[in-house]
């Protein structure tokens, strides 16, 4: 099928994403830039055939019912992809995200050293946040892989879909995929505590039921890792609290203050020193001061605590961006454009 040829070509171009839309030629994203590919326009019939070829039966039924479906697809001897099939203007569109087959080592990701230390925690909740495509899944996979190589534990992941394939080393790893192995994150979490886990990875805390179950799992002595689409630590805390009804928010502040261990917020930048991408990473560790701010509904003060506790390994997003700029990795324009406080960072870069 021409589909596999398109995907192999995209991988040769070092693409992160491939877009196949009926009525248009294939396009791919290379170093953040949408790039045309040298293939003919995709017909509606070809787009439908591609979905039928890639999607498992249950996901194909879902697509036919609601015009949206998520699943994974593998091209033999090439690579794996996270796939979303959808409808737009009455025709099929397919978005594929390339998944690296080899889980990268944490030390290779240009992340702060404190993130490696977090993999030694026995319990609690660790959140990796950021926009879509900011590298959250890669960071989590690298953290799980580090624990897998160190500990003899039972690790269960709930993913939508499974991206990195994790091989059991010292630990026993089970990877459950939404749609194929469990109907939802919330359903998977309701049953996971009866499966004797030590470490639980939840692909995304996307609703109240999933969030409540993840916090409960962390409260009961498990190490839980998950993601949110938030840009920094204070917004992450606020997002979780705001998921709950007003009359439950004081209780959840107390529970979150007790269970949250760290928030890692990532933003990816295009490198200027060599081809590739590099993350700027905000890190909040739940010190007693941070826990008090969460309990007392003063999350707006969290950036100040992060700024004044750099010696513990914490850092704000803007400080991480400034470090990348001064190390010659990213451009001044990109640094300022993605800063939390652009005017303040501009003065810092000019100093």
C-alpha positions as CSV (number, residue, x, y, z in Angstrom):
1,X,0.0,0.0,0.0
2,X,1.2,3.5,-0.8
3,X,0.5,4.5,2.8
4,X,3.6,2.7,4.1
5,X,5.7,4.3,1.4
6,X,4.5,7.7,2.4
7,X,5.3,7.0,6.1
8,X,8.7,5.6,5.4
9,X,9.5,8.6,3.3
10,X,8.3,10.9,6.1
11,X,10.6,9.1,8.6
12,X,13.6,9.5,6.2
13,X,12.8,13.3,6.2
14,X,12.9,13.2,10.1
15,X,9.3,14.2,10.4
16,X,7.5,14.4,13.7
17,X,4.0,14.4,12.2
18,X,2.4,13.4,8.9
19,X,-1.0,14.7,7.6
20,X,-3.0,12.8,5.1
21,X,-6.2,14.7,4.0
22,X,-8.5,13.6,1.2
23,X,-8.2,16.2,-1.6
24,X,-4.7,17.2,-0.7
25,X,-1.2,15.7,-1.2
26,X,0.5,14.4,1.9
27,X,2.3,16.9,4.2
28,X,4.7,16.4,7.1
29,X,6.1,18.5,9.9
30,X,9.9,18.7,9.9
31,X,11.5,20.7,12.7
32,X,8.2,22.4,13.4
33,X,7.6,23.4,9.7
34,X,4.8,21.9,7.6
35,X,6.5,20.5,4.5
36,X,4.9,19.2,1.3
37,X,5.8,15.6,0.2
38,X,6.3,14.5,-3.3
39,X,3.2,12.3,-3.6
40,X,-0.1,12.8,-5.5
41,X,-3.3,14.1,-4.0
42,X,-5.1,11.6,-1.8
43,X,-8.5,10.6,-3.0
44,X,-11.5,10.1,-0.6
45,X,-11.4,6.4,-1.5
46,X,-7.7,6.2,-0.7
47,X,-8.1,8.0,2.6
48,X,-10.9,5.5,3.6
49,X,-8.7,2.6,2.6
50,X,-5.9,3.9,4.7
51,X,-8.1,4.1,7.8
52,X,-9.5,0.6,7.2
53,X,-5.9,-0.7,6.8
54,X,-4.6,0.9,10.0
55,X,-7.5,0.9,12.5
56,X,-8.3,-2.1,14.7
57,X,-11.9,-3.3,14.3
58,X,-13.2,-1.6,17.5
59,X,-11.6,1.8,16.6
60,X,-12.9,1.5,13.0
61,X,-16.4,1.1,14.5
62,X,-15.8,4.2,16.7
63,X,-14.6,6.2,13.7
64,X,-17.7,5.2,11.7
65,X,-19.9,6.2,14.6
66,X,-18.4,9.5,15.9
67,X,-16.0,10.4,13.0
68,X,-13.0,10.4,15.4
69,X,-10.8,7.6,16.5
70,X,-7.3,7.2,18.1
71,X,-5.1,4.2,17.6
72,X,-1.5,3.1,16.9
73,X,0.0,1.7,13.7
74,X,3.3,0.1,12.9
75,X,5.2,-0.1,9.7
76,X,7.4,-3.1,9.7
77,X,11.1,-2.4,9.8
78,X,10.3,1.4,9.9
79,X,8.5,2.6,13.0
80,X,5.3,3.1,15.0
81,X,2.8,6.0,14.8
82,X,0.1,7.4,17.0
83,X,-2.9,8.0,14.7
84,X,-6.0,10.1,14.8
85,X,-8.5,9.6,12.0
86,X,-11.2,12.3,11.7
87,X,-13.7,13.9,9.4
88,X,-13.3,17.4,8.0
89,X,-15.6,19.1,5.5
90,X,-17.1,15.7,4.9
91,X,-13.9,13.9,4.0
92,X,-11.3,11.9,5.9
93,X,-8.3,13.4,7.5
94,X,-5.5,11.4,9.2
95,X,-2.9,12.8,11.6
96,X,0.0,10.6,12.5
97,X,2.7,11.3,15.1
98,X,5.9,9.4,14.8
99,X,6.9,7.3,17.8
100,X,10.5,6.6,18.4
101,X,11.0,2.8,18.8
102,X,13.8,3.1,21.3
103,X,13.0,4.7,24.7
104,X,15.6,7.4,25.1
105,X,17.7,7.5,28.3
106,X,16.7,10.3,30.7
107,X,20.2,11.8,30.5
108,X,19.9,12.2,26.7
109,X,16.8,14.4,26.8
110,X,18.5,17.6,28.1
111,X,16.3,17.6,31.2
112,X,17.2,18.9,34.7
113,X,19.0,16.3,36.8
114,X,16.3,16.6,39.5
115,X,13.9,14.7,37.2
116,X,16.1,11.7,37.4
117,X,15.9,12.0,41.2
118,X,12.1,11.9,41.0
119,X,12.3,8.3,39.7
120,X,13.5,7.2,43.2
121,X,10.3,8.3,44.9
122,X,8.3,5.4,46.4
123,X,4.8,7.0,46.2
124,X,2.9,10.1,45.3
125,X,1.8,12.0,42.2
126,X,4.2,13.3,39.5
127,X,2.7,15.4,36.7
128,X,4.4,16.2,33.3
129,X,2.6,19.0,31.6
130,X,2.8,21.0,28.4
131,X,1.2,21.7,25.1
132,X,0.5,18.9,22.6
133,X,3.8,17.8,21.1
134,X,5.9,19.2,23.9
135,X,7.6,15.8,24.7
136,X,5.5,14.7,27.7
137,X,5.2,11.1,26.5
138,X,8.9,10.8,25.9
139,X,9.8,12.2,29.3
140,X,7.4,9.8,31.0
141,X,8.6,6.8,29.0
142,X,12.2,7.6,29.9
143,X,11.3,7.9,33.6
144,X,9.4,4.6,33.5
145,X,12.3,2.9,31.7
146,X,14.8,4.1,34.3
147,X,12.6,2.6,37.1
148,X,12.1,-0.6,35.1
149,X,15.9,-1.1,34.9
150,X,16.4,-0.3,38.6
151,X,13.5,-1.9,40.5
152,X,11.8,-5.3,40.7
153,X,8.3,-3.8,40.7
154,X,4.9,-4.1,38.9
155,X,4.4,-1.2,36.5
156,X,1.0,-0.7,34.8
157,X,0.4,1.9,32.1
158,X,-2.9,3.2,30.8
159,X,-2.4,4.8,27.4
160,X,-4.4,6.3,24.5
161,X,-2.9,4.7,22.5
162,X,0.2,2.8,23.6
163,X,3.2,4.7,22.1
164,X,6.6,3.5,23.3
165,X,6.7,-0.3,23.7
166,X,8.3,-1.0,27.1
167,X,10.1,-4.3,27.6
168,X,10.1,-5.8,31.1
169,X,13.7,-5.6,32.5
170,X,13.8,-6.0,36.3
171,X,10.2,-5.0,36.6
172,X,7.0,-6.6,35.2
173,X,5.4,-4.1,32.8
174,X,1.8,-4.2,31.5
175,X,0.6,-1.7,29.0
176,X,-3.1,-1.2,28.5
177,X,-4.5,0.7,25.6
178,X,-7.8,2.5,25.6
179,X,-10.4,0.9,23.4
180,X,-8.5,-2.3,23.0
181,X,-7.8,-3.2,26.7
182,X,-10.0,-0.8,28.7
183,X,-12.8,1.5,27.7
184,X,-11.4,4.6,29.5
185,X,-8.7,5.9,31.8
186,X,-11.3,6.1,34.6
187,X,-12.4,2.5,34.1
188,X,-8.8,1.3,33.9
189,X,-7.9,3.2,37.2
190,X,-11.0,1.8,39.0
191,X,-9.6,-1.7,38.4
192,X,-5.9,-1.2,38.5
193,X,-5.7,-1.2,42.3
194,X,-6.8,-4.9,42.3
195,X,-3.9,-5.7,39.9
196,X,-1.2,-5.3,42.5
197,X,0.7,-2.3,40.9
198,X,3.6,-0.4,42.4
199,X,3.8,2.2,39.7
200,X,0.9,3.5,37.6
201,X,1.2,5.6,34.5
202,X,-2.0,7.4,33.3
203,X,-1.8,8.8,29.8
204,X,-3.8,11.9,30.7
205,X,-5.9,13.3,33.6
206,X,-8.5,14.5,31.2
207,X,-11.7,14.5,33.4
208,X,-12.8,14.6,37.0
209,X,-13.3,10.8,37.3
210,X,-9.8,10.0,36.1
211,X,-8.2,12.8,38.1
212,X,-10.0,11.7,41.3
213,X,-9.0,8.0,40.7
214,X,-5.3,9.0,40.1
215,X,-5.1,11.1,43.3
216,X,-6.7,8.3,45.3
217,X,-4.2,5.8,43.9
218,X,-1.4,8.1,44.9
219,X,-3.0,8.5,48.4
220,X,-3.0,4.8,48.9
221,X,0.8,4.4,48.6
222,X,1.4,4.1,44.8
223,X,3.6,6.1,42.6
224,X,1.4,7.6,39.9
225,X,2.6,9.5,36.8
226,X,0.4,11.4,34.5
227,X,0.0,14.4,32.2
228,X,-2.1,17.6,31.8
229,X,-2.3,20.1,29.0
230,X,-1.1,23.0,31.2
231,X,1.8,25.4,30.7
232,X,3.2,25.7,34.2
233,X,3.0,24.5,37.8
234,X,0.6,27.0,39.2
235,X,-1.9,26.6,36.3
236,X,-1.6,22.8,36.8
237,X,-2.7,23.1,40.4
238,X,-5.5,25.5,39.5
239,X,-6.7,23.2,36.7
240,X,-7.0,20.2,39.0
241,X,-8.9,22.2,41.7
242,X,-11.2,23.7,39.1
243,X,-12.3,20.2,37.9
244,X,-14.1,19.7,41.2
245,X,-17.4,21.2,42.3
246,X,-17.0,24.3,44.6
247,X,-18.1,22.4,47.7
248,X,-15.4,19.8,47.2
249,X,-12.5,22.1,46.4
250,X,-11.2,22.6,50.0
251,X,-11.0,18.8,50.4
252,X,-9.2,18.3,47.1
253,X,-6.7,21.0,48.0
254,X,-5.8,19.1,51.1
255,X,-5.6,15.8,49.2
256,X,-3.5,17.3,46.4
257,X,-1.2,19.0,48.9
258,X,-0.6,15.6,50.6
259,X,0.0,13.5,47.4
260,X,1.5,15.8,44.8
261,X,5.3,15.3,44.6
262,X,6.3,17.4,41.5
263,X,5.1,19.2,38.4
264,X,7.3,19.2,35.3
265,X,6.2,21.6,32.6
266,X,7.8,21.4,29.2
267,X,8.0,23.6,26.1
268,X,9.9,22.4,23.0
269,X,12.2,24.7,21.0
270,X,13.8,24.3,17.6
271,X,17.6,24.2,18.1
272,X,19.8,26.6,16.2
273,X,23.1,24.9,17.1
274,X,22.2,21.6,15.3
275,X,19.2,19.9,13.9
276,X,16.6,18.8,16.5
277,X,14.4,20.0,19.3
278,X,15.2,20.8,22.9
279,X,12.9,21.2,25.9
280,X,12.8,24.2,28.3
281,X,11.5,22.7,31.6
282,X,9.9,24.3,34.6
283,X,10.2,22.2,37.7
284,X,8.1,22.5,40.9
285,X,8.9,20.2,43.8
286,X,6.4,19.9,46.6
287,X,8.2,21.3,49.6
288,X,6.3,22.2,52.8
289,X,6.0,25.8,51.5
290,X,4.4,24.6,48.3
291,X,2.1,22.3,50.1
292,X,0.9,25.1,52.3
293,X,0.2,27.3,49.3
294,X,-1.9,24.6,47.7
295,X,-3.9,24.1,51.0
296,X,-4.5,27.8,51.4
297,X,-5.6,28.4,47.8
298,X,-2.5,30.6,47.1
299,X,-1.2,28.8,44.0
300,X,-0.5,32.2,42.4
301,X,2.5,32.5,44.8
302,X,4.0,29.2,43.5
303,X,6.3,31.0,40.9
304,X,7.9,33.0,43.7
305,X,8.7,29.8,45.7
306,X,10.1,28.1,42.6
307,X,12.3,31.2,41.9
308,X,13.7,31.2,45.5
309,X,14.4,27.5,45.7
310,X,16.7,27.0,42.7
311,X,19.2,25.3,45.0
312,X,16.7,22.4,45.5
313,X,16.5,21.8,41.8
314,X,13.4,24.0,41.1
315,X,13.4,26.3,38.1
316,X,10.9,28.6,36.3
317,X,10.2,28.2,32.7
318,X,11.7,31.6,31.8
319,X,15.0,30.7,33.7
320,X,15.1,27.4,31.7
321,X,14.6,29.3,28.4
322,X,17.3,31.9,29.3
323,X,19.7,29.1,30.0
324,X,19.0,27.5,26.6
325,X,19.6,30.9,24.9
326,X,22.8,31.6,26.7
327,X,24.1,28.1,25.8
328,X,23.5,29.0,22.1
329,X,20.8,26.3,21.6
330,X,17.8,28.5,20.7
331,X,17.1,31.9,19.1
332,X,16.4,35.1,20.9
333,X,13.1,35.4,19.0
334,X,11.8,32.0,20.0
335,X,12.9,32.5,23.6
336,X,10.9,35.7,24.0
337,X,7.9,34.4,22.0
338,X,7.4,31.4,24.3
339,X,8.3,33.1,27.6
340,X,5.8,33.3,30.5
341,X,6.9,36.9,31.0
342,X,8.3,38.1,27.7
343,X,9.3,41.7,28.7
344,X,11.1,40.5,31.8
345,X,12.9,37.8,29.9
346,X,13.9,40.3,27.2
347,X,15.6,42.4,29.8
348,X,17.3,39.3,31.3
349,X,18.6,38.3,27.9
350,X,19.9,41.9,27.2
351,X,21.8,42.0,30.6
